[in-house]
Amino acid sequence: MVKVKKNIWKIISYPLIYLGVQLVVTVIYILAAIMPDIFKMSFENARTGKVIDEGKIYDLVLSVNFMMPVLISAVIAFLIIFIIQRKEWKAERFWSFAGFKISPFLLCLILGAALNILTVCIISFLPISPESSPLDDLMGKNFMLEFITVALVGPILEEIIFRGVVHKYMDRLMSRHAAVFLQALIFGFIHLNITQGIYAFFLGVIIGYIYLWFDSIYVAIAVHVAFNGTNIALLYLFGDSEIDLLYFLITAVIGFIASMAGITFLANKKASEKQAYLKSGYYNRWQF
């Protein structure tokens, strides 16, 4: 019972660390960015006898580039999680490149890009207005900073948390399939809105199974990085301009089918190799 409680606490605590650090860093960053201007406004209003305009404060907040605190908080959250998990990761050889193969990694990159385009097309065809995240309107317009934060650092950290840590503890409490779906549900929930939460859930399920098939955090990261990176690239390439959704949809479907066929083939091949080694009385999960 004690072990069960410990695993449940760990499942809950790591996403909370992620969100908590992000909240604290963002608040501190906002205050540091706008306080000099607020002090100036306060002195000026005290001198003239005017009341502080709340609209101006709101505009100051909106002028802050929120990509920087998101990036900083991701780094801090990773360091905290690394300190807590380092012994387990070392025992599990979590970061090991032994058995790393480029084929599934490249296929996962293609899969991530295809999944993103499919998601965009499906949402565009549905009679709904895409719901934005609370921070969407506050993000900056610096492409490199946004790409590094949203397409690289964010996905890497989220895969470490949800597939590398949360999934691991869930796997100790329930069946492998239940663990995949529950960690994906939590992953969808932290996106803080319905639309993103739904497609994040399905993305989490797909990545969860790929992570299980290949016993590697790197293939999981590849799917997520390609998914987010494709979204950033499409936004900057096309913006609000009209695009041929049917062409993108056909391309995405072909990419999805081809990459999933390749991933399934390689996963089945690896599973067969595992069985052969198990029958021989020897199996090392990191050699594949």
VENSULFEN-V241733 format. One record per run of one state. SS is the DSSP state (~ for helix, > for strand, _ for the rest). FROM is the first residue (numbers start at 1). LEN is the number of residues. Records with the same first field share a line. If there is no record, write none. Layout:
SS->FROM-LEN / FROM-LEN
This chain:
_->1-1 / 49-5 / 63-3 / 93-9 / 126-10 / 139-4 / 172-4 / 190-4 / 215-2 / 239-6 / 280-5 / 288-1
~->2-47 / 54-9 / 66-27 / 102-24 / 136-3 / 143-29 / 176-14 / 194-21 / 217-22 / 245-35 / 285-3
